[in-house]
Amino acid sequence: MEHLIRKLSHFAPLSDRDRRKLEDIGKSTHSFAADTEIVSAGERPRSVFVMVSGFACRYRIMEDGRRQIISFLIPGDICDLHVFLLKEMDHSIGALAPTCVSSVAMGEIINMFFDHPRITAALWWSMLQEEAILRERIVALGRRSGEGRMAYLLCEILWRFEAVGETDGRVLDLPLTQEEIADALGLTPSYVNRILRMLREQGLISLRGRMLQVHDPDRLSKIAEFDRSYLHMGGAPDEIRRHFERLEKESRPREVGS
């Protein structure tokens, strides 16, 4: 759960007790090969999956077989924290590369909500960040050019991986095919190919196999109109931190005679 701990710590510093709890509930892991389903649409969720390693996505399959990738999941992401409240999944989650996830039981999540207020607040923040990413995706699909969509996607993925310590913001192992990128951006694979070639010719990026290198992050961000403030990485307001620190102290068992 190292990546989840690092991600949640952007909201508020976690106590040693919080960290031990997250490490304890993340001990049950499952591995999935590339191009396999982790969760299928229509299934009854019985646990929450946390990304440990790899690369995955949420997606829907249309009646004619076309796929729309809704969002990408990287280490530290939670595959829908609220799923155990639903009778069935309304989308599928699939591995795009060899992927390992931790499986956390519903009871563990509920108990953690009551016993670890700082983790609870950080998980709320994580869900709000996911909603912000989806809002930005709608803006990209509705108003950005094909080049802008691609630049935005690369900027966002790089920044998210950097936030969990997996890249320096310039070089990244990106296991995405042009077809998968097309399914995420509402473009054709041939158009994706042309855009990537154009970005390479402009000296903005280079691609060698799966390795992506961004040579000019500022220019790429300008093309994308990328403002990373929507990822809300600045941490919780001071009054929120103080409030949850007080709740955490009050929730700790008191010693006999104190």
C-alpha positions in Angstrom: 0.0 0.0 0.0 3.0 2.2 -0.3 1.6 4.2 -3.3 -1.8 4.7 -1.6 -0.1 6.0 1.5 2.1 8.4 -0.5 -1.0 9.6 -2.5 -3.1 10.2 0.6 -0.3 12.0 2.3 -0.6 14.8 -0.2 -3.9 15.6 1.5 -2.7 15.4 5.1 0.3 13.7 6.9 -0.8 10.3 8.1 0.2 9.1 11.6 2.2 5.9 12.2 -1.1 4.3 13.4 -2.8 5.3 10.1 0.1 3.9 8.0 0.1 0.6 9.9 -3.7 0.3 9.4 -3.3 0.8 5.6 -0.4 -1.7 5.4 -2.4 -4.2 7.5 -5.5 -4.2 5.3 -3.6 -4.3 2.1 -1.9 -7.7 2.7 -4.2 -9.7 0.5 -3.1 -9.2 -3.1 -4.2 -10.6 -6.5 -2.3 -10.4 -9.8 -3.8 -10.0 -13.3 -2.2 -10.4 -16.7 -2.4 -7.7 -19.3 -5.8 -7.5 -21.2 -7.7 -9.4 -18.5 -10.7 -8.2 -16.5 -10.3 -7.3 -12.8 -14.0 -6.6 -12.3 -16.8 -7.1 -14.8 -19.9 -5.0 -15.4 -22.9 -6.5 -13.7 -20.9 -8.2 -10.9 -21.8 -7.7 -7.3 -18.8 -6.0 -5.6 -17.7 -7.6 -2.4 -14.4 -5.9 -1.8 -12.5 -2.8 -2.8 -9.4 -3.1 -4.9 -6.4 -0.8 -4.5 -3.8 -0.6 -7.3 -0.4 -1.8 -6.1 1.4 -1.9 -9.4 0.7 -1.9 -13.1 -1.8 0.0 -15.2 -5.6 -0.5 -15.5 -8.7 1.3 -16.7 -12.4 1.7 -16.2 -14.4 1.1 -19.4 -17.7 0.3 -21.0 -18.4 -1.9 -24.0 -21.0 -0.7 -26.5 -23.5 -3.0 -28.2 -21.5 -2.9 -31.4 -18.3 -4.0 -29.5 -16.7 -0.6 -29.4 -15.0 0.3 -26.1 -14.9 3.6 -24.3 -12.2 3.9 -21.7 -13.6 6.1 -18.9 -10.4 6.6 -16.8 -7.0 5.2 -16.2 -5.9 3.6 -12.9 -2.3 3.7 -11.6 -0.6 2.5 -8.5 -2.2 4.1 -5.4 -5.6 4.5 -7.0 -8.7 2.9 -5.5 -11.0 1.0 -7.9 -14.2 2.7 -6.7 -14.2 3.1 -2.9 -18.0 3.0 -2.8 -18.6 -0.1 -4.8 -19.7 -2.3 -1.9 -22.8 0.0 -1.6 -23.9 -1.0 -5.1 -25.8 -4.1 -6.1 -23.8 -4.4 -9.3 -21.0 -2.7 -11.2 -22.1 -0.3 -14.0 -18.7 -0.6 -15.7 -15.8 -3.0 -16.0 -12.2 -2.6 -14.8 -9.4 -4.2 -16.8 -5.7 -4.6 -16.6 -3.8 -2.9 -19.5 -0.5 -4.3 -18.3 0.5 -6.9 -15.7 -1.2 -5.5 -12.6 -1.3 -6.3 -8.9 -4.1 -5.1 -6.6 -4.8 -5.4 -2.9 -8.3 -6.7 -2.0 -9.8 -4.9 1.0 -13.0 -6.4 2.6 -16.1 -4.2 3.1 -15.9 -4.6 6.9 -12.3 -3.3 7.0 -13.3 -0.2 5.1 -16.3 0.5 7.3 -14.2 0.0 10.5 -11.5 2.3 9.2 -14.1 5.1 8.6 -14.9 5.0 12.3 -11.4 4.5 13.8 -9.2 6.6 11.5 -10.7 10.0 10.8 -7.6 11.3 9.0 -7.6 8.4 6.6 -11.3 8.9 6.1 -10.8 12.5 5.2 -8.0 11.6 2.8 -10.2 9.0 1.1 -12.9 11.6 0.6 -10.3 13.9 -0.9 -9.2 11.0 -3.2 -12.8 10.5 -4.4 -13.1 14.3 -5.1 -9.9 14.2 -7.1 -11.3 11.3 -9.2 -14.4 13.4 -9.9 -12.2 16.4 -10.9 -10.3 14.1 -13.3 -13.6 13.0 -14.9 -14.8 16.6 -15.2 -11.6 17.5 -16.9 -12.0 14.5 -19.2 -15.4 15.8 -20.3 -13.9 19.2 -21.0 -11.2 17.5 -23.1 -13.6 15.4 -25.1 -16.0 18.2 -25.7 -13.8 21.2 -26.4 -10.1 20.3 -26.9 -8.6 19.5 -30.3 -7.2 16.1 -31.0 -3.7 17.5 -30.3 -5.0 19.1 -27.1 -6.6 15.9 -25.9 -3.4 14.0 -26.4 -1.2 16.6 -24.7 -3.7 16.8 -21.8 -3.7 13.0 -21.3 0.1 12.8 -21.3 0.4 15.7 -18.8 -2.1 14.3 -16.5 -0.7 10.8 -16.5 2.8 12.1 -15.9 1.7 14.3 -13.0 -0.2 11.5 -11.4 2.7 9.1 -11.6 5.0 11.8 -10.2 2.7 12.3 -7.3 3.2 8.7 -6.2 7.0 8.7 -6.8 7.0 6.7 -10.0 8.6 9.3 -12.4 10.5 12.5 -12.4 7.9 14.1 -14.5 9.7 13.6 -17.8 10.3 9.9 -18.4 7.6 7.2 -17.9 7.0 3.6 -18.8 3.6 4.0 -20.6 2.1 0.6 -21.5 -0.7 2.0 -23.7 -1.3 1.0 -27.3 -2.5 3.6 -29.8 -5.9 1.8 -29.9 -6.2 2.2 -26.1 -5.3 5.9 -26.3 -7.9 6.3 -29.1 -10.6 4.6 -26.9 -9.9 7.0 -24.1 -9.8 10.2 -26.2 -12.6 9.5 -28.7 -10.3 9.4 -31.7 -9.3 6.8 -34.3 -6.0 4.9 -33.9 -4.7 6.4 -37.2 -5.4 9.9 -35.9 -3.6 9.1 -32.6 -0.6 7.9 -34.7 -0.6 11.2 -36.6 -0.8 13.3 -33.4 2.1 11.4 -31.7 4.2 11.8 -34.9 3.5 15.5 -34.9 4.4 15.9 -31.2 7.7 14.0 -31.9 8.5 16.2 -34.9 8.0 19.3 -32.8 10.5 18.0 -30.3 8.0 17.8 -27.5 8.2 14.0 -26.8 10.0 10.9 -27.9 8.7 7.3 -27.7 10.9 4.3 -27.7 8.9 1.1 -27.3 6.8 1.8 -24.1 9.2 4.5 -22.8 7.7 8.1 -23.1 10.1 11.0 -22.6 8.8 14.6 -22.5 11.4 17.1 -23.7 9.4 20.3 -23.2 6.8 19.9 -20.4 6.0 23.6 -20.5 5.1 23.6 -24.2 3.2 20.4 -23.9 1.2 21.9 -21.0 0.4 25.0 -23.0 -1.0 22.9 -25.9 -3.1 21.0 -23.4 -4.2 24.1 -21.5 -3.1 21.9 -18.5 -3.6 23.5 -15.1 -2.8 20.9 -12.5 -4.7 22.7 -9.8 -7.7 20.5 -10.6 -5.9 17.6 -9.1 -6.0 19.4 -5.7 -2.5 18.3 -4.5 -2.1 21.3 -2.2 -3.3 19.5 0.9 -6.1 20.1 3.3 -6.9 23.5 4.8 -5.3 24.0 8.2 -8.6 24.1 10.0 -9.6 20.7 8.5 -6.3 19.2 9.6 -6.8 20.5 13.1 -10.3 19.2 13.2 -9.4 15.7 12.2 -6.4 15.6 14.5 -8.7 16.4 17.4 -11.1 13.7 16.3 -8.3 11.2 16.1 -7.2 12.0 19.6 -10.7 11.7 21.0 -11.2 8.3 19.2 -8.1 6.7 20.8 -8.8 4.3 23.7 -8.0 5.9 27.1 -5.8 4.1 29.5 -7.4 2.9 32.7 -7.1 5.5 35.5 -6.5 8.4 33.1 
